[in-house]
Amino acid sequence: MNTDLKLSLMTTVIALALIVVAGFIAALH
């Protein structure tokens, strides 16, 4: 796999995870 592609994929996954966590915290409050 291309290194740049892997880095981009990881960045996307981390960003989505942060959005999900932020949404979950907002839902609790």
C-alpha positions in Angstrom: 0.0 0.0 0.0 1.2 3.5 -0.7 2.5 5.3 2.4 0.6 8.5 1.6 -2.6 6.6 1.1 -2.2 4.8 4.4 -1.5 8.1 6.2 -4.6 9.7 4.6 -6.7 6.7 5.6 -5.5 6.8 9.2 -6.1 10.6 9.4 -9.7 10.0 8.1 -10.3 7.2 10.6 -9.0 9.3 13.5 -11.1 12.3 12.4 -14.3 10.1 12.2 -13.5 8.6 15.7 -13.2 12.1 17.2 -16.5 13.1 15.6 -18.2 10.0 17.0 -16.8 10.6 20.5 -17.8 14.2 20.4 -21.3 13.4 19.3 -21.6 10.7 22.0 -20.5 13.1 24.7 -22.9 15.8 23.4 -25.7 13.2 23.4 -25.0 12.4 27.1 -25.2 16.1 28.0 
